Amino acid sequence: MKLYLKYFSIHLRSAMEYKTSFFFTIFGQAIATILSFLGMYFLFERFGSVDGYTFNEVLLCFSTILMSFALAECFGRGFDRFSVIISNGEFDRIMLRPRNEIIQVLGSKIEFSRVGRLIQAGIIFIYAIITCDIGFTIGKVFTLMLMIIGGTVLFFSLFMIYAAICFFTIEGLEFMNIFTDGGREIAQYPLSIYKKWILKFFTFVVPLAFVNYYPFLYLINRVSKNTWLYMISPICAILFIIPSYILWRIGVRHYKSTGS
């Protein structure tokens, strides 16, 4: 952690060297979030509800997934640029250093500009909590925290899989954006509004439903049996880090040096 905090400090000082550019980038990220919010607002303004879900209920779903993605993108950006690290031979230097390679890859890029998206999501999150009329209990507060943590770990795991694939392909495969950026977009609404195969896919293949749909049903009181399973379901998304890490280790063992 001392090494990672050192990386954190370096990237923060680097970002602050060009303060105007940095704050404009944060503002641009916030504007992108506002446009997504407005798109949702006008949709509900026209139809009233979607599959029985109200605007304020969906806002809770929208804000938690957006916060999770912003956190994962901020601190997991090193995996997103891993194809560059592989192709220019930088990973050779990483492997020679007596420190964990994951910490070094993560430390190679910390995207502070995503703070704009995180702040915007936080504001929407607070508004949703105030207006969606949920009778909060300790269990529901715990579930909300698990949703954000689970979502962050899930997107982080997907970034790790993207990086692990680079060991075999050198260049990053753009289809992974279907699960990262595409997953963020699709999970802004409860997954039950889509076709059933989409819900099954994001339950049994990429466990996005465990941070977006099942705990959300518990929060808005739409489950009457085995509520504790819905309450702790984000833990399944957290466990997704295990197969992601295994794939990463397979990739590291497969790695061949680029040479001089």
Residue frames relative to the residue before (quaternion, step in Angstrom):
aa qw qx qy qz dx dy dz
M 1.0000 0.0000 0.0000 0.0000 0.00 0.00 0.00
K 0.5951 0.5664 -0.3632 0.4394 3.58 1.10 -0.66
L 0.6492 0.5082 -0.3076 0.4750 3.57 1.03 -0.84
Y 0.6713 0.4973 -0.3100 0.4538 3.58 0.90 -0.91
L 0.6364 0.5203 -0.3276 0.4658 3.59 1.00 -0.77
K 0.6025 0.5405 -0.3513 0.4706 3.56 1.14 -0.60
Y 0.6285 0.5154 -0.3155 0.4897 3.58 1.01 -0.86
F 0.6348 0.5490 -0.3151 0.4431 3.56 0.97 -0.97
S 0.6711 0.5037 -0.2883 0.4613 3.56 0.89 -0.97
I 0.6509 0.5246 -0.3149 0.4494 3.60 0.96 -0.87
H 0.6902 0.4754 -0.2830 0.4664 3.58 0.88 -0.96
L 0.6336 0.5278 -0.3352 0.4556 3.59 1.04 -0.74
R 0.6619 0.4898 -0.3068 0.4773 3.59 0.93 -0.85
S 0.6243 0.5377 -0.3321 0.4591 3.56 1.07 -0.74
A 0.6621 0.5041 -0.3031 0.4645 3.59 0.96 -0.88
M 0.6917 0.4950 -0.2746 0.4485 3.57 1.03 -0.80
E 0.4861 0.6582 -0.4344 0.3766 3.58 1.27 -0.13
Y 0.7672 0.1940 -0.1022 0.6028 3.57 1.15 -0.68
K 0.1325 -0.8650 0.4801 0.0605 3.53 0.56 1.24
T 0.6503 0.5249 -0.3327 0.4370 3.60 0.89 -0.87
S 0.6591 0.5004 -0.2970 0.4764 3.56 0.92 -0.94
F 0.6482 0.5387 -0.3092 0.4405 3.56 0.98 -0.91
F 0.7185 0.4431 -0.2626 0.4675 3.58 0.81 -0.98
F 0.6142 0.5222 -0.3533 0.4746 3.59 1.10 -0.54
T 0.6265 0.5241 -0.3322 0.4716 3.58 1.08 -0.70
I 0.6275 0.5193 -0.3233 0.4817 3.59 1.01 -0.81
F 0.6489 0.5157 -0.3119 0.4644 3.57 0.97 -0.88
G 0.6470 0.5231 -0.3171 0.4553 3.59 1.00 -0.81
Q 0.6335 0.5175 -0.3243 0.4750 3.57 1.04 -0.76
A 0.6493 0.5138 -0.3140 0.4645 3.58 1.00 -0.81
I 0.6282 0.5399 -0.3320 0.4512 3.59 1.02 -0.80
A 0.6263 0.5401 -0.3338 0.4524 3.59 1.01 -0.83
T 0.6566 0.4993 -0.3027 0.4774 3.58 1.02 -0.81
I 0.6260 0.5394 -0.3331 0.4540 3.59 1.01 -0.80
L 0.6463 0.5217 -0.3206 0.4552 3.60 0.97 -0.82
S 0.6322 0.5079 -0.3293 0.4836 3.60 1.03 -0.73
F 0.6438 0.5249 -0.3103 0.4623 3.55 1.01 -0.86
L 0.6652 0.5000 -0.3029 0.4645 3.60 0.94 -0.89
G 0.6136 0.5457 -0.3464 0.4536 3.58 1.04 -0.74
M 0.6619 0.4862 -0.2967 0.4874 3.56 1.00 -0.84
Y 0.6371 0.5465 -0.3285 0.4329 3.59 0.97 -0.86
F 0.7008 0.4620 -0.2774 0.4675 3.59 0.83 -0.94
L 0.5849 0.5657 -0.3668 0.4509 3.58 1.13 -0.57
F 0.7222 0.4205 -0.2446 0.4917 3.57 0.85 -0.97
E 0.5714 0.5746 -0.3761 0.4493 3.58 1.16 -0.51
R 0.6964 0.4660 -0.2609 0.4793 3.56 1.09 -0.76
F 0.8209 0.2708 -0.1147 0.4895 3.60 0.83 -0.96
G 0.4925 -0.6946 0.4173 0.3176 3.61 1.20 -0.18
S 0.7684 -0.1662 0.1412 0.6017 3.56 0.81 -1.02
V 0.2533 -0.7378 0.6035 0.1652 3.55 -1.30 0.33
D 0.8363 -0.1001 0.0080 0.5390 3.55 -0.56 1.23
G 0.7254 -0.4463 0.2333 0.4694 3.56 1.07 0.75
Y 0.5933 0.5580 -0.3673 0.4491 3.59 1.27 -0.06
T 0.3689 -0.7343 0.5289 0.2121 3.55 -0.93 0.92
F 0.6977 -0.4739 0.3428 0.4137 3.55 -1.30 0.31
N 0.7006 0.4771 -0.2804 0.4505 3.58 0.82 -0.97
E 0.6161 0.5321 -0.3457 0.4667 3.59 1.11 -0.62
V 0.6797 0.4809 -0.2875 0.4734 3.57 0.89 -0.93
L 0.5776 0.5831 -0.3789 0.4276 3.60 1.11 -0.59
L 0.6176 0.5404 -0.3427 0.4572 3.57 1.07 -0.70
C 0.6426 0.5096 -0.2947 0.4904 3.54 1.05 -0.87
F 0.6536 0.5408 -0.2894 0.4435 3.56 0.95 -0.98
S 0.7259 0.4605 -0.2565 0.4419 3.57 0.77 -1.04
T 0.6529 0.5159 -0.3354 0.4417 3.62 0.93 -0.78
I 0.6808 0.4723 -0.3050 0.4694 3.60 0.91 -0.84
L 0.6441 0.5216 -0.3236 0.4565 3.58 1.06 -0.72
M 0.6310 0.5174 -0.3266 0.4770 3.58 1.04 -0.74
S 0.6458 0.5304 -0.3132 0.4511 3.56 0.96 -0.89
F 0.6856 0.4838 -0.2880 0.4615 3.56 0.88 -0.97
A 0.6424 0.5288 -0.3282 0.4472 3.59 0.97 -0.82
L 0.6584 0.4996 -0.3103 0.4698 3.60 0.97 -0.82
A 0.6682 0.4980 -0.3015 0.4633 3.57 0.93 -0.92
E 0.6786 0.4905 -0.2928 0.4618 3.57 0.97 -0.85
C 0.6243 0.5506 -0.3364 0.4404 3.57 1.06 -0.71
F 0.8120 0.2830 -0.1244 0.4951 3.58 0.78 -1.05
G 0.7172 0.4222 -0.2638 0.4876 3.62 1.22 -0.19
R 0.3415 0.7860 -0.4647 0.2229 3.56 1.27 0.27
G 0.5402 0.6294 -0.3987 0.3911 3.58 1.19 -0.45
F 0.6360 0.5125 -0.3207 0.4796 3.59 1.08 -0.70
D 0.6420 0.5520 -0.3271 0.4198 3.57 1.04 -0.76
R 0.7350 0.3535 -0.2165 0.5366 3.61 1.15 -0.55
F 0.3145 0.8049 -0.4658 0.1904 3.57 1.26 0.31
S 0.5707 0.5937 -0.3915 0.4105 3.61 1.09 -0.57
V 0.6291 0.5161 -0.3280 0.4799 3.60 1.10 -0.69
I 0.6364 0.5330 -0.3223 0.4551 3.58 0.99 -0.85
I 0.6600 0.4979 -0.2974 0.4775 3.58 1.04 -0.79
S 0.7372 0.4726 -0.2525 0.4116 3.57 0.69 -1.11
N 0.7417 0.3969 -0.2473 0.4807 3.63 1.03 -0.63
G 0.5797 -0.6383 0.3509 0.3652 3.57 1.28 0.23
E 0.3986 0.7405 -0.4664 0.2744 3.59 1.25 0.07
F 0.6166 0.5651 -0.3606 0.4129 3.58 1.09 -0.63
D 0.5288 0.6067 -0.4098 0.4294 3.60 1.21 -0.39
R 0.6736 0.4829 -0.2895 0.4789 3.57 0.92 -0.90
I 0.6230 0.5461 -0.3356 0.4484 3.57 1.03 -0.79
M 0.6779 0.5008 -0.2928 0.4516 3.57 0.94 -0.91
L 0.6642 0.5173 -0.3020 0.4472 3.61 1.12 -0.61
R 0.6233 0.5562 -0.3419 0.4305 3.58 1.15 -0.48
P 0.4517 -0.7145 0.4679 0.2578 3.62 -0.97 0.79
R 0.5538 0.5560 -0.4195 0.4563 3.56 0.85 1.01
N 0.6518 -0.5279 0.3726 0.3970 3.56 -1.21 0.53
E 0.4679 -0.7151 0.4428 0.2713 3.58 -0.79 1.02
I 0.5982 0.5667 -0.3712 0.4280 3.60 1.09 -0.58
I 0.6447 0.5156 -0.3186 0.4660 3.59 0.95 -0.88
Q 0.6668 0.5042 -0.3039 0.4570 3.58 0.98 -0.83
V 0.6435 0.5058 -0.3221 0.4758 3.60 1.01 -0.79
L 0.6584 0.4983 -0.3112 0.4705 3.59 0.92 -0.87
G 0.6852 0.4996 -0.2819 0.4488 3.55 1.01 -0.79
S 0.5544 0.6297 -0.3910 0.3785 3.58 1.24 -0.31
K 0.8048 0.0366 -0.0117 0.5922 3.60 1.19 -0.43
I 0.0423 0.7553 -0.6518 0.0536 3.56 -0.77 1.10
E 0.2338 -0.8251 0.5075 0.0841 3.55 -0.46 1.26
F 0.1524 -0.8332 0.5280 0.0615 3.57 0.13 1.31
S 0.5465 0.6329 -0.4036 0.3714 3.60 1.14 -0.41
R 0.5858 0.5937 -0.3646 0.4140 3.59 1.22 -0.44
V 0.4320 0.6923 -0.4563 0.3548 3.57 1.31 -0.05
G 0.5990 0.5755 -0.3579 0.4266 3.60 1.07 -0.69
R 0.6695 0.4803 -0.2877 0.4883 3.56 0.97 -0.88
L 0.6437 0.5351 -0.3136 0.4483 3.56 1.05 -0.81
I 0.6530 0.5074 -0.3137 0.4666 3.59 0.94 -0.86
Q 0.6496 0.5185 -0.3093 0.4620 3.56 0.95 -0.91
A 0.6597 0.5000 -0.3011 0.4734 3.57 0.96 -0.90
G 0.6352 0.5393 -0.3260 0.4465 3.58 1.06 -0.76
I 0.6374 0.5202 -0.3207 0.4694 3.58 1.01 -0.80
I 0.6611 0.4889 -0.2991 0.4842 3.59 0.94 -0.90
F 0.6176 0.5587 -0.3306 0.4439 3.58 1.05 -0.80
I 0.6686 0.4865 -0.2970 0.4777 3.59 0.89 -0.94
Y 0.6467 0.5178 -0.3167 0.4620 3.58 0.96 -0.87
A 0.6574 0.5168 -0.3096 0.4526 3.59 0.96 -0.87
I 0.6440 0.5221 -0.3229 0.4565 3.58 0.96 -0.84
I 0.6748 0.5042 -0.2922 0.4529 3.58 0.96 -0.88
T 0.8035 0.3693 -0.1500 0.4421 3.58 0.89 -0.96
C 0.6491 0.5663 -0.3456 0.3721 3.64 1.08 -0.43
D 0.4066 -0.7681 0.4364 0.2327 3.59 1.28 0.22
I 0.3210 0.7149 -0.5428 0.3020 3.56 0.78 1.08
G 0.3510 -0.7217 0.5557 0.2172 3.55 -0.88 0.96
F 0.1875 -0.8415 0.4970 0.0985 3.54 0.06 1.29
T 0.0931 -0.7479 0.6566 0.0300 3.50 -1.14 0.91
I 0.6967 -0.4263 0.3405 0.4657 3.57 -1.28 0.04
G 0.6350 0.5456 -0.3187 0.4443 3.57 1.05 -0.83
K 0.6892 0.4749 -0.2871 0.4659 3.59 0.94 -0.84
V 0.6116 0.5235 -0.3488 0.4798 3.58 1.07 -0.65
F 0.6347 0.5281 -0.3108 0.4708 3.56 1.02 -0.86
T 0.6562 0.5118 -0.3039 0.4638 3.59 0.99 -0.86
L 0.6306 0.5339 -0.3285 0.4575 3.58 0.99 -0.81
M 0.6518 0.5023 -0.3080 0.4775 3.56 0.98 -0.84
L 0.6510 0.5158 -0.3096 0.4629 3.57 1.01 -0.85
M 0.6141 0.5575 -0.3476 0.4374 3.59 1.05 -0.75
I 0.6893 0.4673 -0.2822 0.4764 3.58 0.90 -0.92
I 0.6634 0.4902 -0.3050 0.4760 3.59 0.93 -0.89
G 0.6738 0.5057 -0.2939 0.4515 3.57 0.91 -0.97
G 0.6515 0.5130 -0.3100 0.4651 3.57 1.00 -0.82
T 0.6393 0.5250 -0.3205 0.4614 3.57 1.01 -0.83
V 0.6757 0.4850 -0.2875 0.4748 3.58 0.90 -0.95
L 0.6369 0.5375 -0.3309 0.4428 3.60 1.00 -0.79
F 0.6936 0.4479 -0.2862 0.4862 3.60 0.80 -0.92
F 0.6004 0.5465 -0.3469 0.4696 3.57 1.09 -0.70
S 0.6498 0.5182 -0.3052 0.4649 3.59 1.00 -0.86
L 0.6460 0.5104 -0.3205 0.4685 3.57 1.02 -0.76
F 0.6181 0.5190 -0.3401 0.4827 3.60 1.07 -0.68
M 0.6380 0.5268 -0.3202 0.4614 3.57 1.06 -0.77
I 0.6326 0.5180 -0.3262 0.4743 3.60 1.02 -0.79
Y 0.6122 0.5502 -0.3331 0.4600 3.56 1.03 -0.85
A 0.6809 0.4786 -0.2843 0.4760 3.57 0.93 -0.94
A 0.6471 0.5327 -0.3252 0.4380 3.59 0.96 -0.84
I 0.6220 0.5400 -0.3400 0.4538 3.59 1.05 -0.71
C 0.5947 0.5949 -0.3554 0.4076 3.59 1.12 -0.66
F 0.5581 0.5988 -0.3997 0.4126 3.61 1.15 -0.45
F 0.7412 0.3986 -0.2079 0.4985 3.57 1.13 -0.70
T 0.7747 0.3515 -0.1701 0.4973 3.59 1.09 -0.67
I 0.3703 -0.7269 0.4660 0.3426 3.60 1.36 -0.36
E 0.7666 0.2522 -0.1424 0.5731 3.57 0.72 -1.05
G 0.5265 -0.6292 0.4680 0.3285 3.58 -1.13 0.64
L 0.3715 -0.7206 0.5436 0.2170 3.55 -1.10 0.73
E 0.4185 -0.7554 0.4542 0.2191 3.55 -0.57 1.20
F 0.5456 0.6296 -0.4166 0.3639 3.60 1.14 -0.41
M 0.5515 0.6130 -0.3978 0.4023 3.61 1.20 -0.38
N 0.5576 0.6044 -0.3912 0.4131 3.59 1.20 -0.40
I 0.5123 0.6267 -0.4166 0.4139 3.58 1.25 -0.35
F 0.7497 0.3992 -0.2051 0.4863 3.57 1.00 -0.87
T 0.6832 0.4510 -0.2947 0.4930 3.62 1.13 -0.48
D 0.7763 0.2777 -0.1595 0.5430 3.61 0.29 -1.22
G 0.6590 0.5033 -0.3125 0.4635 3.58 0.98 -0.81
G 0.6395 0.5269 -0.3197 0.4596 3.56 1.05 -0.79
R 0.6223 0.5358 -0.3347 0.4622 3.56 1.06 -0.77
E 0.6789 0.4981 -0.2938 0.4525 3.58 0.91 -0.93
I 0.7091 0.4687 -0.2754 0.4490 3.57 0.84 -0.98
A 0.6972 0.4798 -0.2708 0.4587 3.59 1.11 -0.68
Q 0.4535 0.6677 -0.4694 0.3581 3.59 1.20 0.17
Y 0.7191 0.2908 -0.2020 0.5979 3.56 1.32 -0.27
P 0.6029 -0.5359 0.4190 0.4168 3.63 -1.13 0.42
L 0.5144 -0.7046 0.4003 0.2804 3.58 -0.78 1.03
S 0.5520 0.6276 -0.3962 0.3800 3.60 1.19 -0.29
I 0.5879 0.5799 -0.3859 0.4114 3.63 1.18 -0.28
Y 0.6497 0.4911 -0.3197 0.4842 3.60 1.27 -0.25
K 0.7094 -0.4149 0.3351 0.4608 3.55 -1.31 -0.07
K 0.6455 -0.5746 0.3413 0.3695 3.57 -1.13 0.69
W 0.6428 0.5392 -0.3461 0.4198 3.60 1.00 -0.75
I 0.5946 0.5552 -0.3644 0.4533 3.58 1.17 -0.52
L 0.6455 0.5054 -0.3133 0.4793 3.57 0.98 -0.85
K 0.6578 0.5053 -0.3122 0.4631 3.61 0.96 -0.84
F 0.6474 0.5238 -0.3252 0.4480 3.57 0.96 -0.88
F 0.7480 0.3832 -0.2159 0.4971 3.58 0.88 -0.94
T 0.5886 0.4982 -0.3952 0.4991 3.55 1.26 0.44
F 0.8202 0.2936 -0.1164 0.4770 3.57 0.72 -1.10
V 0.7149 0.3901 -0.2570 0.5203 3.63 1.17 -0.36
V 0.7593 0.0278 0.0104 0.6501 3.57 0.71 -1.13
P 0.3006 -0.8349 0.4311 0.1637 3.63 -0.17 1.25
L 0.1181 0.8302 -0.5320 0.1179 3.56 0.86 0.97
A 0.6048 0.5850 -0.3520 0.4099 3.59 1.08 -0.69
F 0.6297 0.5580 -0.3348 0.4243 3.59 1.15 -0.54
V 0.7271 0.3343 -0.2542 0.5432 3.60 1.23 -0.12
N 0.7185 0.4381 -0.2380 0.4850 3.56 1.24 -0.30
Y 0.8272 0.3035 -0.1116 0.4595 3.56 0.72 -1.06
Y 0.7453 0.4354 -0.2576 0.4342 3.61 0.57 -1.11
P 0.6950 0.4227 -0.3081 0.4934 3.66 0.80 -0.75
F 0.5816 0.5792 -0.3637 0.4404 3.57 1.18 -0.58
L 0.6275 0.5274 -0.3317 0.4670 3.60 1.04 -0.77
Y 0.6354 0.5214 -0.3223 0.4697 3.56 1.05 -0.75
L 0.6589 0.5308 -0.3138 0.4310 3.59 0.92 -0.88
I 0.7670 0.3496 -0.1911 0.5029 3.59 0.94 -0.86
N 0.5112 -0.7079 0.3772 0.3086 3.57 1.29 0.51
R 0.4082 0.7076 -0.4829 0.3154 3.59 0.88 0.94
V 0.6631 0.4127 -0.3218 0.5352 3.58 1.23 0.34
S 0.1949 -0.8033 0.5565 0.0842 3.55 -1.03 0.82
K 0.7472 0.3095 -0.1858 0.5580 3.59 1.24 -0.39
N 0.8517 0.0950 -0.0924 0.5070 3.54 -1.19 0.71
T 0.1027 0.8446 -0.5185 0.0854 3.54 0.98 0.87
W 0.6070 0.5782 -0.3628 0.4070 3.59 1.08 -0.63
L 0.5987 0.5561 -0.3604 0.4499 3.59 1.16 -0.57
Y 0.6534 0.4888 -0.3020 0.4928 3.57 1.03 -0.79
M 0.6317 0.5659 -0.3244 0.4189 3.55 1.06 -0.82
I 0.7857 0.3091 -0.1586 0.5118 3.61 0.90 -0.88
S 0.3484 0.7862 -0.4634 0.2138 3.61 1.25 0.09
P 0.5871 0.5798 -0.4029 0.3960 3.70 1.00 -0.50
I 0.5195 0.6323 -0.4241 0.3878 3.60 1.20 -0.34
C 0.5886 0.5729 -0.3624 0.4405 3.61 1.12 -0.63
A 0.6517 0.4960 -0.3121 0.4816 3.59 1.05 -0.75
I 0.6215 0.5370 -0.3414 0.4570 3.58 1.05 -0.73
L 0.6597 0.5201 -0.3012 0.4512 3.59 1.03 -0.81
F 0.5071 0.6516 -0.4181 0.3787 3.59 1.26 -0.26
I 0.5295 0.6306 -0.4028 0.3996 3.59 1.25 -0.33
I 0.5946 0.6011 -0.3659 0.3889 3.61 1.12 -0.60
P 0.7107 0.4040 -0.2896 0.4978 3.68 0.69 -0.90
S 0.5992 0.5581 -0.3631 0.4445 3.60 1.11 -0.60
Y 0.6717 0.4874 -0.2919 0.4755 3.57 0.95 -0.86
I 0.6161 0.5418 -0.3417 0.4585 3.60 1.04 -0.77
L 0.6532 0.4983 -0.3104 0.4783 3.58 0.97 -0.88
W 0.6209 0.5410 -0.3363 0.4568 3.58 1.04 -0.76
R 0.6724 0.4934 -0.3003 0.4629 3.59 0.89 -0.91
I 0.6077 0.5312 -0.3467 0.4778 3.60 1.06 -0.71
G 0.6554 0.5167 -0.3050 0.4588 3.57 0.97 -0.86
V 0.6417 0.5231 -0.3233 0.4583 3.59 0.97 -0.87
R 0.6716 0.4883 -0.2996 0.4700 3.60 0.96 -0.83
H 0.6580 0.5099 -0.2956 0.4686 3.57 1.19 -0.63
Y 0.5257 0.6937 -0.3932 0.2965 3.60 1.18 -0.55
K 0.1250 -0.7575 0.6381 0.0590 3.54 -1.04 0.90
S 0.5218 -0.6644 0.4417 0.3019 3.55 -0.87 0.99
T 0.4831 -0.6642 0.4880 0.2954 3.56 -1.11 0.68
G 0.4602 -0.6813 0.4556 0.3412 3.59 1.20 -0.30
S 0.6957 -0.4693 0.3451 0.4203 3.56 -1.30 -0.18
